């Protein structure tokens, strides 16, 4: 009798789910092609995470999401705000973001809820779309699962010859470990990967800096790849393609963690599926992985000997990075002239909120980092940069090139624009420009 009752419940539940899908499809009939795609993305991710049912992190990942058109600030959401102010279209909602909110793939506290924000256009591939949204859903959840108040540190060493060379060798070793069916050879590759990592961590500060980003973005990406709907074959293909695409990034300093932790995490998951539940914001992932994988770091062989012995593309990597290093020094010299020697405008951070492209940052020694594209909101207004700005290493200020047009409301220069709030003004002091309150 109990078995029959259980079967009836399953049939009723399945029927209800089918009815919900039919109702949603009918409601979405009048949406544009883009709006239908967004509605389908919400449905796909919701279905995937229902399969997980909160088991991966012990809490449901699915929650409020907004998908934004950056050019118009129009967004679509999977639910309304607490005041029910969004306009319902089909099975989703639509509204616009105010200009004080920076648009980025991130998580924000807004309208009495914590939202995952994703920018359009979405990836064309369904699994890639799932991956992107689930990554940002992790960021929405992370303060409640042991990863609150993470402070990312500067990883400028990953723009140097040694840093990039050793990171690429680490990823090549991890890729070989993933594809090698011989268990002994797989362990050798993992040992080599952690050896390259150990050589890169020349100081405790470097080790700590990499860990800060791997806890934040690395775990988010690991969560996404594990829950996006890939089988084992698709996972190996994805990680390999992602690595190769990563190599084309102008810089690695903020995007490396999207590669390292997914590789290590997936390899470790085959022997310890719930390893991620053992860590928190105080964990050093390098130490954890070394112990969990029972790896002994090699101190004897040179990097070159290891790379050549195991065929980690040593010659190609060395050639590419040698050529890049020459260009890097030339670029840094030009940027120093542009932002330090020539007339410029400094904007202090008072109550800063920032969004930027993490793939193309350029560190300048211990001075700061040049961000080619960014948007900053602060007490003084809104700064939009499309041709480079220098952020101080302590994140106390941003420097742009000399203003060419100054008015009470708009100040602009080569590739940047500052929309000033009424109580602020620009003053020229010698060859420098300063921001002051009226």
C-alpha positions in Angstrom: 0.0 0.0 0.0 2.8 2.4 0.9 4.6 1.6 -2.4 1.4 2.3 -4.4 0.9 5.6 -2.5 4.6 6.6 -3.3 4.1 5.9 -7.0 0.9 8.0 -7.0 2.8 10.8 -5.4 5.5 10.7 -8.0 3.0 10.6 -10.8 1.2 13.6 -9.3 4.5 15.5 -8.8 5.6 14.8 -12.4 2.2 15.9 -13.7 2.5 19.2 -11.7 6.0 19.8 -13.0 4.8 19.3 -16.6 1.9 21.6 -16.1 4.2 24.3 -14.7 6.5 24.0 -17.7 3.5 24.2 -20.1 2.2 27.3 -18.2 5.6 28.9 -18.4 6.0 28.2 -22.1 2.6 29.6 -22.8 3.3 32.7 -20.7 6.6 33.3 -22.7 5.0 33.0 -26.1 5.0 36.8 -26.7 8.6 37.4 -25.5 11.3 38.4 -27.9 13.9 35.8 -28.9 16.4 37.2 -26.4 13.8 37.3 -23.6 12.8 33.7 -24.4 16.5 32.7 -24.2 16.8 34.4 -20.8 13.6 32.7 -19.5 15.0 29.4 -20.7 18.3 30.0 -19.0 16.5 30.6 -15.7 14.5 27.4 -16.2 17.6 25.3 -17.2 19.6 26.4 -14.1 16.7 25.9 -11.8 16.2 22.4 -13.1 19.9 21.5 -12.7 20.1 22.8 -9.2 16.9 20.9 -8.3 18.8 17.7 -9.1 21.5 18.8 -6.7 18.9 19.7 -4.1 21.3 21.7 -2.0 23.6 18.7 -1.4 26.8 20.2 -2.9 27.2 23.0 -0.3 24.5 22.0 2.1 22.3 24.9 1.0 20.2 25.6 -2.1 22.2 27.6 -4.7 19.3 28.8 -6.7 18.1 32.3 -5.8 17.4 35.8 -7.2 19.1 36.5 -10.5 19.2 39.6 -12.8 20.5 39.4 -16.3 21.5 42.9 -17.6 21.9 44.5 -20.9 25.0 46.7 -20.2 24.4 49.2 -22.9 20.8 50.1 -21.8 20.9 49.0 -18.1 17.7 47.1 -18.8 17.6 43.8 -16.8 15.5 40.6 -16.6 15.0 38.7 -13.4 13.7 35.4 -12.3 11.7 36.9 -9.4 10.3 40.3 -8.3 11.8 42.6 -5.7 10.3 42.7 -2.2 8.1 45.7 -3.2 6.9 44.0 -6.4 8.1 46.9 -8.5 9.4 45.0 -11.5 7.2 44.5 -14.6 6.2 40.9 -15.2 6.6 39.7 -18.8 5.7 36.1 -19.4 7.2 34.0 -16.6 10.0 36.5 -15.9 10.4 40.2 -14.8 11.9 43.3 -16.4 13.1 46.7 -15.2 16.2 49.0 -15.4 19.1 49.5 -13.1 19.9 53.0 -11.7 23.2 54.6 -12.7 24.7 54.2 -9.2 24.9 50.4 -9.7 27.9 49.0 -11.5 27.2 46.3 -14.0 29.3 43.2 -13.8 29.2 39.4 -13.4 28.9 39.5 -9.6 26.6 39.3 -6.6 25.0 42.4 -5.0 22.8 43.3 -2.1 20.0 45.3 -3.6 16.3 45.9 -3.1 16.2 43.9 0.2 17.6 40.8 -1.5 21.0 39.4 -2.4 21.1 38.9 -6.2 23.4 37.2 -8.7 24.1 39.6 -11.6 25.0 38.4 -15.1 25.8 40.5 -18.1 24.4 39.9 -21.6 25.2 38.5 -24.1 25.0 35.0 -22.6 27.2 32.2 -24.0 25.5 30.5 -27.0 26.3 27.0 -25.6 23.7 25.8 -23.0 26.2 24.3 -20.6 28.4 27.4 -20.8 25.4 29.5 -19.9 24.6 27.2 -16.9 28.3 27.5 -15.9 28.3 31.3 -15.9 25.0 31.6 -13.9 25.9 29.0 -11.3 29.3 30.7 -10.8 27.5 33.9 -9.9 24.9 32.0 -7.8 27.9 30.7 -5.7 28.9 34.3 -5.0 25.4 35.1 -3.9 25.5 32.2 -1.4 29.2 32.3 -0.3 28.8 34.5 2.8 26.5 31.9 4.3 28.7 28.9 3.7 32.0 30.0 5.3 33.5 32.4 2.8 32.4 35.8 4.0 34.6 38.9 4.0 37.2 37.5 1.6 39.8 40.2 0.8 41.5 39.6 -2.6 45.2 40.5 -2.7 47.4 41.7 -5.5 48.8 38.9 -7.7 51.1 41.1 -9.8 53.8 38.4 -9.8 51.6 36.5 -12.3 52.4 39.2 -14.9 56.2 38.5 -14.7 58.2 35.9 -16.7 58.7 33.5 -13.8 55.2 33.8 -12.6 53.5 33.1 -15.9 56.0 30.4 -16.9 55.4 28.4 -13.7 51.7 28.9 -13.9 51.5 27.6 -17.4 53.7 24.6 -16.5 51.4 23.9 -13.5 48.4 23.9 -15.8 50.1 21.7 -18.4 50.9 19.1 -15.7 47.3 19.2 -14.4 46.0 18.7 -17.9 48.2 15.6 -18.3 47.0 14.3 -15.0 43.4 14.7 -16.2 44.0 12.7 -19.4 46.4 10.0 -18.1 44.7 6.7 -17.4 47.8 5.3 -15.6 47.3 6.1 -11.9 51.0 6.3 -11.1 51.6 8.7 -13.9 48.6 10.7 -12.8 50.1 11.2 -9.4 53.4 12.1 -11.0 51.7 14.9 -13.0 49.9 16.2 -9.9 53.2 16.2 -7.9 54.8 18.1 -10.7 52.0 20.6 -10.8 52.3 21.3 -7.1 56.1 21.5 -7.4 55.7 24.2 -10.0 53.3 26.0 -7.7 55.7 25.6 -4.8 58.5 27.2 -6.8 56.2 30.1 -7.8 55.3 30.7 -4.1 58.7 32.3 -3.4 57.3 34.2 -0.4 54.4 33.7 2.1 52.8 36.8 0.7 52.7 35.4 -2.8 51.2 32.2 -1.5 48.6 34.1 0.5 47.7 36.4 -2.4 47.0 33.5 -4.8 45.0 31.8 -2.1 42.8 34.9 -1.7 41.6 34.7 -5.3 41.4 30.9 -5.4 39.0 30.9 -2.4 36.8 33.5 -4.0 36.8 32.8 -7.8 38.4 29.4 -7.8 35.7 27.8 -5.6 33.0 29.6 -7.5 34.2 28.2 -10.8 34.7 24.7 -9.4 31.1 24.8 -8.1 29.9 25.8 -11.6 31.8 23.1 -13.5 30.6 20.4 -11.2 26.9 21.4 -11.4 26.6 22.6 -15.0 25.6 19.2 -16.5 28.8 17.9 -18.0 29.7 14.2 -18.0 33.4 13.1 -17.5 34.3 13.3 -21.1 32.8 16.8 -21.5 34.5 17.9 -18.3 38.0 16.9 -19.6 37.3 18.7 -22.9 36.0 21.8 -21.1 39.0 22.1 -18.8 41.5 21.7 -21.7 39.7 24.2 -23.9 39.4 26.6 -21.0 43.1 26.4 -20.3 44.0 27.0 -24.0 41.7 30.0 -24.1 43.1 31.3 -20.8 46.6 31.4 -22.4 45.3 34.1 -24.8 44.3 36.5 -22.0 46.5 39.6 -21.9 47.3 39.0 -18.3 46.7 36.2 -15.7 46.7 38.2 -12.5 43.0 37.9 -11.8 41.8 35.1 -14.0 44.2 32.3 -13.0 42.0 30.9 -10.3 39.3 30.1 -12.8 41.7 27.4 -14.1 43.7 26.1 -11.2 41.0 25.2 -8.6 38.6 23.5 -11.2 41.5 21.3 -12.3 42.6 20.4 -8.8 39.1 20.1 -7.5 37.9 17.8 -10.2 40.9 15.5 -9.8 40.4 15.4 -6.0 36.7 14.8 -6.3 37.3 11.3 -7.7 38.8 10.2 -4.4 37.2 12.7 -2.0 33.8 13.9 -3.5 33.0 16.3 -0.7 36.4 17.8 -0.1 35.1 21.4 -0.6 33.0 21.1 2.5 36.1 20.7 4.6 37.4 24.2 3.8 36.5 27.8 4.8 37.9 31.3 4.4 40.9 30.5 6.7 42.0 27.5 4.6 45.2 27.7 2.5 44.2 25.7 -0.6 47.8 24.8 -1.6 48.4 23.2 1.8 45.0 21.5 1.8 45.5 20.1 -1.8 49.0 18.9 -1.1 47.9 17.0 2.0 44.6 15.7 0.6 46.3 14.3 -2.5 49.1 12.9 -0.4 51.8 14.7 -2.5 55.4 15.1 -1.6 56.9 18.2 -3.3 60.1 17.6 -5.3 63.0 19.8 -4.3 65.7 18.0 -6.4 65.0 18.4 -10.1 65.1 21.7 -11.9 62.0 23.1 -13.5 63.4 22.7 -16.9 64.2 19.0 -16.4 60.8 18.2 -15.0 59.1 20.1 -17.9 61.2 18.3 -20.6 60.9 14.9 -19.0 57.1 15.0 -18.9 56.6 16.9 -22.2 54.9 20.0 -20.7 55.5 22.2 -23.8 58.6 23.7 -22.3 60.2 25.2 -25.4 57.0 26.8 -26.7 56.1 28.3 -23.3 59.6 29.6 -22.7 59.7 31.2 -26.2 56.3 32.9 -25.8 57.0 34.2 -22.3 60.5 35.5 -23.2 59.1 37.5 -26.1 56.2 38.8 -23.9 58.6 39.9 -21.1 60.4 42.3 -23.5 57.2 43.9 -24.5 56.0 44.1 -20.9 59.0 46.2 -19.8 58.4 48.6 -22.8 54.7 48.9 -21.9 55.4 49.6 -18.2 57.9 52.3 -19.1 55.2 54.0 -21.3 52.5 53.7 -18.5 54.8 55.2 -15.9 55.3 58.2 -18.1 51.6 58.4 -18.8 50.3 58.2 -15.3 53.2 59.4 -13.1 55.2 61.9 -15.0 52.7 63.7 -17.1 49.9 65.9 -15.7 47.1 63.8 -14.3 44.0 63.8 -12.1 43.8 61.8 -8.8 40.4 60.7 -7.4 40.5 59.4 -3.8 38.3 56.5 -2.9 35.8 57.4 -0.2 32.9 55.0 -0.6 34.0 53.2 -3.8 32.2 50.6 -5.9 34.0 49.3 -8.9 33.5 47.0 -11.9 36.2 46.0 -14.4 37.4 43.5 -17.0 39.7 41.1 -15.0 41.5 39.7 -18.1 43.6 42.6 -19.1 45.1 44.2 -16.0 48.7 45.6 -16.1 50.7 45.7 -12.8 53.3 48.5 -12.4 55.8 47.2 -9.8 54.6 48.2 -6.3 52.9 51.4 -7.5 49.6 50.0 -8.6 47.7 48.3 -11.5 46.5 49.8 -14.8 42.9 48.8 -15.6 42.2 49.4 -19.3 38.4 49.4 -18.7 36.5 50.2 -15.5 33.6 52.0 -13.9 33.8 53.5 -10.5 31.0 55.1 -8.4 31.9 57.1 -5.3 30.7 60.0 -3.3 32.1 62.4 -5.9 30.2 60.8 -8.9 30.7 58.2 -11.6 34.0 57.6 -13.5 33.9 55.6 -16.7 37.3 54.5 -18.3 37.8 53.0 -21.7 41.5 53.8 -22.2 43.3 53.0 -18.9 43.4 54.2 -15.3 45.9 53.5 -12.6 44.6 52.1 -9.3 47.0 52.5 -6.4 48.3 49.3 -4.9 46.6 50.0 -1.6 43.3 50.8 -3.4 43.3 54.3 -2.0 42.8 56.2 -5.2 42.5 56.0 -9.0 44.6 58.2 -11.4 43.5 59.2 -14.9 45.3 61.3 -17.5 45.1 65.0 -17.8 41.6 66.4 -18.2 40.9 68.1 -21.5 37.4 69.3 -20.8 36.2 70.6 -17.4 32.7 71.8 -16.6 30.6 71.8 -13.4 29.0 68.4 -14.3 31.3 66.6 -16.7 35.1 66.3 -16.7 36.7 64.2 -19.5 40.1 63.2 -20.9 41.6 60.7 -23.3 39.3 57.7 -23.0 37.6 58.6 -19.7 34.7 60.6 -18.4 33.8 61.8 -14.9 30.2 62.7 -14.0 30.6 65.0 -11.0 28.1 65.2 -8.2 27.1 68.9 -7.5 29.2 69.4 -4.3 32.5 68.5 -6.0 34.9 70.3 -8.3 38.3 70.0 -10.0 41.2 72.2 -9.1 44.6 72.5 -10.9 47.6 72.6 -8.6 50.8 73.0 -10.5 50.8 70.3 -13.2 48.4 68.1 -11.2 44.6 68.2 -10.9 42.8 67.5 -7.6 39.3 66.7 -6.7 37.8 68.9 -4.0 34.6 69.6 -2.2 33.1 73.0 -3.0 
